[in-house]
Amino acid sequence: MALSYVLINVEPGSEEEIMRAIIEIPNVKECHRLYGRFDMIARVEAESVDKVKQVVTLTIGRIQGVRFTTTTIVVE
């Protein structure tokens, strides 16, 4: 099982809509709003690191209003 935390930066004013979309993604276990450089953090769990990569690049990253993401993979 791969566990990652994805930091997400979004267009101003789109936070609520994007958070609703992210929470609906099956591999996203939780998502929280932040203050600072990043607007949100999502915890993603998947069967492999490749699946995490797919969730981030093909799903989260393609949500309209998402500017960029930074993904961290938990190693232990």
BALO-410341 format. One record per atom (N, C-alpha, C, CB): residue number from 1; atom name; x, y negated, z negated. Coordinates in nm, 2 decimals. Glycine has a CB too. Layout:
N
> roti_gukol_east_north_up
> NUM_CA_X_Y_Z
...
//
This chain:
76
> roti_gukol_east_north_up
> 1_N_0.08_0.12_0.00
> 1_CA_0.00_0.00_0.00
> 1_C_0.09_-0.12_0.00
> 1_CB_-0.10_0.00_-0.12
> 2_N_0.06_-0.22_0.09
> 2_CA_0.13_-0.34_0.10
> 2_C_0.05_-0.45_0.03
> 2_CB_0.17_-0.38_0.24
> 3_N_0.12_-0.53_-0.05
> 3_CA_0.05_-0.65_-0.11
> 3_C_0.12_-0.77_-0.07
> 3_CB_0.05_-0.63_-0.27
> 4_N_0.05_-0.88_-0.04
> 4_CA_0.11_-1.00_0.00
> 4_C_0.02_-1.12_-0.05
> 4_CB_0.12_-1.01_0.16
> 5_N_0.09_-1.23_-0.06
> 5_CA_0.02_-1.36_-0.09
> 5_C_0.04_-1.45_0.03
> 5_CB_0.07_-1.42_-0.22
> 6_N_-0.06_-1.51_0.08
> 6_CA_-0.06_-1.59_0.20
> 6_C_-0.09_-1.73_0.16
> 6_CB_-0.15_-1.54_0.31
> 7_N_0.00_-1.82_0.18
> 7_CA_-0.02_-1.97_0.15
> 7_C_-0.07_-2.03_0.28
> 7_CB_0.11_-2.04_0.10
> 8_N_-0.18_-2.11_0.27
> 8_CA_-0.25_-2.15_0.39
> 8_C_-0.26_-2.31_0.38
> 8_CB_-0.39_-2.09_0.40
> 9_N_-0.23_-2.37_0.49
> 9_CA_-0.25_-2.51_0.51
> 9_C_-0.35_-2.54_0.62
> 9_CB_-0.11_-2.59_0.55
> 10_N_-0.45_-2.62_0.59
> 10_CA_-0.57_-2.64_0.68
> 10_C_-0.59_-2.79_0.71
> 10_CB_-0.69_-2.58_0.61
> 11_N_-0.67_-2.81_0.81
> 11_CA_-0.71_-2.95_0.85
> 11_C_-0.79_-3.01_0.73
> 11_CB_-0.79_-2.95_0.98
> 12_N_-0.77_-3.13_0.70
> 12_CA_-0.85_-3.20_0.59
> 12_C_-1.00_-3.19_0.63
> 12_CB_-0.81_-3.34_0.58
> 13_N_-1.08_-3.16_0.52
> 13_CA_-1.22_-3.15_0.54
> 13_C_-1.27_-3.02_0.58
> 13_CB_-1.27_-3.25_0.63
> 14_N_-1.19_-2.92_0.61
> 14_CA_-1.23_-2.79_0.66
> 14_C_-1.21_-2.68_0.55
> 14_CB_-1.15_-2.75_0.78
> 15_N_-1.18_-2.72_0.43
> 15_CA_-1.14_-2.63_0.33
> 15_C_-1.25_-2.53_0.29
> 15_CB_-1.10_-2.70_0.20
> 16_N_-1.37_-2.58_0.27
> 16_CA_-1.48_-2.49_0.23
> 16_C_-1.52_-2.39_0.34
> 16_CB_-1.61_-2.57_0.19
> 17_N_-1.53_-2.43_0.46
> 17_CA_-1.56_-2.35_0.57
> 17_C_-1.46_-2.24_0.59
> 17_CB_-1.58_-2.43_0.70
> 18_N_-1.33_-2.28_0.59
> 18_CA_-1.22_-2.18_0.60
> 18_C_-1.22_-2.08_0.49
> 18_CB_-1.09_-2.26_0.62
> 19_N_-1.24_-2.13_0.37
> 19_CA_-1.24_-2.04_0.25
> 19_C_-1.35_-1.93_0.27
> 19_CB_-1.25_-2.12_0.12
> 20_N_-1.46_-1.98_0.31
> 20_CA_-1.57_-1.88_0.33
> 20_C_-1.53_-1.77_0.44
> 20_CB_-1.70_-1.95_0.38
> 21_N_-1.47_-1.82_0.54
> 21_CA_-1.43_-1.72_0.65
> 21_C_-1.32_-1.63_0.60
> 21_CB_-1.37_-1.80_0.77
> 22_N_-1.22_-1.68_0.52
> 22_CA_-1.11_-1.59_0.47
> 22_C_-1.17_-1.49_0.37
> 22_CB_-1.01_-1.68_0.40
> 23_N_-1.26_-1.53_0.29
> 23_CA_-1.31_-1.43_0.19
> 23_C_-1.39_-1.32_0.25
> 23_CB_-1.41_-1.51_0.09
> 24_N_-1.44_-1.34_0.37
> 24_CA_-1.51_-1.23_0.45
> 24_C_-1.42_-1.13_0.51
> 24_CB_-1.60_-1.30_0.55
> 25_N_-1.29_-1.16_0.52
> 25_CA_-1.19_-1.07_0.58
> 25_C_-1.17_-0.95_0.49
> 25_CB_-1.06_-1.14_0.61
> 26_N_-1.19_-0.82_0.54
> 26_CA_-1.19_-0.70_0.46
> 26_C_-1.07_-0.69_0.37
> 26_CB_-1.21_-0.58_0.54
> 27_N_-0.95_-0.72_0.42
> 27_CA_-0.83_-0.69_0.35
> 27_C_-0.79_-0.81_0.25
> 27_CB_-0.71_-0.68_0.44
> 28_N_-0.87_-0.91_0.25
> 28_CA_-0.85_-1.03_0.16
> 28_C_-0.92_-0.99_0.03
> 28_CB_-0.90_-1.16_0.22
> 29_N_-0.85_-0.98_-0.08
> 29_CA_-0.90_-0.95_-0.21
> 29_C_-0.95_-1.07_-0.29
> 29_CB_-0.80_-0.86_-0.29
> 30_N_-0.88_-1.18_-0.27
> 30_CA_-0.92_-1.31_-0.34
> 30_C_-0.86_-1.42_-0.26
> 30_CB_-0.88_-1.31_-0.49
> 31_N_-0.92_-1.54_-0.28
> 31_CA_-0.87_-1.66_-0.22
> 31_C_-0.90_-1.78_-0.31
> 31_CB_-0.93_-1.68_-0.08
> 32_N_-0.80_-1.87_-0.33
> 32_CA_-0.82_-1.98_-0.42
> 32_C_-0.77_-2.11_-0.36
> 32_CB_-0.74_-1.95_-0.56
> 33_N_-0.84_-2.22_-0.40
> 33_CA_-0.79_-2.35_-0.35
> 33_C_-0.68_-2.40_-0.43
> 33_CB_-0.91_-2.45_-0.36
> 34_N_-0.59_-2.48_-0.37
> 34_CA_-0.47_-2.53_-0.44
> 34_C_-0.46_-2.68_-0.42
> 34_CB_-0.34_-2.46_-0.39
> 35_N_-0.38_-2.74_-0.50
> 35_CA_-0.34_-2.88_-0.48
> 35_C_-0.19_-2.87_-0.45
> 35_CB_-0.36_-2.97_-0.61
> 36_N_-0.14_-2.96_-0.35
> 36_CA_0.00_-2.96_-0.32
> 36_C_0.01_-2.94_-0.17
> 36_CB_0.07_-2.85_-0.39
> 37_N_0.13_-2.89_-0.13
> 37_CA_0.16_-2.87_0.02
> 37_C_0.06_-2.77_0.08
> 37_CB_0.30_-2.83_0.04
> 38_N_0.02_-2.67_0.01
> 38_CA_-0.07_-2.57_0.06
> 38_C_-0.21_-2.59_0.00
> 38_CB_-0.02_-2.43_0.03
> 39_N_-0.31_-2.56_0.08
> 39_CA_-0.45_-2.58_0.04
> 39_C_-0.51_-2.46_-0.02
> 39_CB_-0.53_-2.63_0.16
> 40_N_-0.46_-2.34_0.01
> 40_CA_-0.52_-2.22_-0.04
> 40_C_-0.41_-2.11_-0.05
> 40_CB_-0.63_-2.17_0.06
> 41_N_-0.44_-2.01_-0.13
> 41_CA_-0.36_-1.89_-0.14
> 41_C_-0.46_-1.77_-0.14
> 41_CB_-0.27_-1.89_-0.27
> 42_N_-0.42_-1.67_-0.06
> 42_CA_-0.50_-1.55_-0.04
> 42_C_-0.42_-1.43_-0.08
> 42_CB_-0.56_-1.54_0.10
> 43_N_-0.48_-1.34_-0.15
> 43_CA_-0.41_-1.21_-0.18
> 43_C_-0.46_-1.11_-0.08
> 43_CB_-0.44_-1.16_-0.33
> 44_N_-0.37_-1.05_0.00
> 44_CA_-0.40_-0.96_0.10
> 44_C_-0.34_-0.82_0.07
> 44_CB_-0.35_-1.01_0.24
> 45_N_-0.43_-0.72_0.07
> 45_CA_-0.38_-0.58_0.05
> 45_C_-0.41_-0.50_0.17
> 45_CB_-0.45_-0.52_-0.08
> 46_N_-0.32_-0.42_0.22
> 46_CA_-0.34_-0.34_0.34
> 46_C_-0.25_-0.21_0.32
> 46_CB_-0.30_-0.41_0.46
> 47_N_-0.28_-0.12_0.41
> 47_CA_-0.21_0.01_0.40
> 47_C_-0.06_0.00_0.45
> 47_CB_-0.28_0.11_0.49
> 48_N_-0.03_-0.11_0.52
> 48_CA_0.11_-0.12_0.56
> 48_C_0.15_-0.27_0.58
> 48_CB_0.14_-0.04_0.69
> 49_N_0.27_-0.30_0.59
> 49_CA_0.32_-0.43_0.62
> 49_C_0.27_-0.48_0.76
> 49_CB_0.47_-0.45_0.60
> 50_N_0.27_-0.38_0.85
> 50_CA_0.22_-0.41_0.99
> 50_C_0.08_-0.46_0.98
> 50_CB_0.24_-0.29_1.08
> 51_N_0.00_-0.39_0.90
> 51_CA_-0.15_-0.43_0.89
> 51_C_-0.16_-0.57_0.83
> 51_CB_-0.22_-0.33_0.81
> 52_N_-0.08_-0.60_0.73
> 52_CA_-0.07_-0.73_0.67
> 52_C_-0.04_-0.84_0.78
> 52_CB_0.03_-0.74_0.55
> 53_N_0.06_-0.81_0.86
> 53_CA_0.09_-0.90_0.97
> 53_C_-0.02_-0.92_1.06
> 53_CB_0.21_-0.84_1.04
> 54_N_-0.10_-0.82_1.09
> 54_CA_-0.21_-0.83_1.18
> 54_C_-0.32_-0.92_1.12
> 54_CB_-0.27_-0.69_1.21
> 55_N_-0.35_-0.89_0.99
> 55_CA_-0.45_-0.97_0.92
> 55_C_-0.41_-1.12_0.92
> 55_CB_-0.47_-0.93_0.77
> 56_N_-0.28_-1.15_0.90
> 56_CA_-0.24_-1.29_0.89
> 56_C_-0.24_-1.35_1.03
> 56_CB_-0.10_-1.30_0.83
> 57_N_-0.18_-1.29_1.12
> 57_CA_-0.16_-1.35_1.25
> 57_C_-0.28_-1.35_1.34
> 57_CB_-0.04_-1.29_1.33
> 58_N_-0.35_-1.23_1.34
> 58_CA_-0.47_-1.22_1.43
> 58_C_-0.60_-1.26_1.37
> 58_CB_-0.48_-1.07_1.47
> 59_N_-0.61_-1.28_1.24
> 59_CA_-0.73_-1.31_1.17
> 59_C_-0.72_-1.45_1.10
> 59_CB_-0.78_-1.21_1.07
> 60_N_-0.65_-1.46_1.00
> 60_CA_-0.64_-1.58_0.92
> 60_C_-0.58_-1.69_1.01
> 60_CB_-0.55_-1.57_0.80
> 61_N_-0.47_-1.66_1.08
> 61_CA_-0.41_-1.77_1.16
> 61_C_-0.49_-1.82_1.28
> 61_CB_-0.28_-1.71_1.22
> 62_N_-0.59_-1.74_1.32
> 62_CA_-0.68_-1.78_1.43
> 62_C_-0.81_-1.85_1.39
> 62_CB_-0.71_-1.66_1.51
> 63_N_-0.83_-1.87_1.26
> 63_CA_-0.94_-1.94_1.21
> 63_C_-0.93_-2.09_1.25
> 63_CB_-0.97_-1.93_1.06
> 64_N_-1.03_-2.15_1.31
> 64_CA_-1.02_-2.28_1.35
> 64_C_-1.00_-2.37_1.23
> 64_CB_-1.14_-2.33_1.43
> 65_N_-0.90_-2.46_1.24
> 65_CA_-0.87_-2.55_1.13
> 65_C_-0.75_-2.51_1.04
> 65_CB_-0.99_-2.56_1.04
> 66_N_-0.70_-2.38_1.06
> 66_CA_-0.58_-2.34_0.99
> 66_C_-0.46_-2.39_1.07
> 66_CB_-0.58_-2.18_0.98
> 67_N_-0.38_-2.47_1.00
> 67_CA_-0.26_-2.53_1.06
> 67_C_-0.15_-2.44_1.06
> 67_CB_-0.22_-2.66_0.98
> 68_N_-0.11_-2.38_0.95
> 68_CA_-0.01_-2.28_0.94
> 68_C_-0.02_-2.20_0.81
> 68_CB_0.13_-2.35_0.95
> 69_N_0.05_-2.09_0.81
> 69_CA_0.05_-2.00_0.69
> 69_C_0.20_-1.97_0.66
> 69_CB_-0.03_-1.87_0.72
> 70_N_0.22_-1.93_0.53
> 70_CA_0.35_-1.88_0.49
> 70_C_0.31_-1.75_0.41
> 70_CB_0.43_-1.98_0.40
> 71_N_0.37_-1.64_0.45
> 71_CA_0.33_-1.51_0.39
> 71_C_0.45_-1.46_0.31
> 71_CB_0.30_-1.41_0.50
> 72_N_0.42_-1.41_0.19
> 72_CA_0.51_-1.35_0.10
> 72_C_0.47_-1.20_0.09
> 72_CB_0.53_-1.42_-0.04
> 73_N_0.57_-1.11_0.09
> 73_CA_0.54_-0.97_0.07
> 73_C_0.59_-0.93_-0.07
> 73_CB_0.60_-0.88_0.18
> 74_N_0.51_-0.87_-0.15
> 74_CA_0.55_-0.82_-0.28
> 74_C_0.63_-0.69_-0.26
> 74_CB_0.43_-0.79_-0.37
> 75_N_0.75_-0.69_-0.32
> 75_CA_0.84_-0.58_-0.31
> 75_C_0.84_-0.48_-0.42
> 75_CB_0.98_-0.62_-0.29
> 76_N_0.79_-0.52_-0.54
> 76_CA_0.78_-0.43_-0.65
> 76_C_0.66_-0.46_-0.73
> 76_CB_0.91_-0.44_-0.74
//
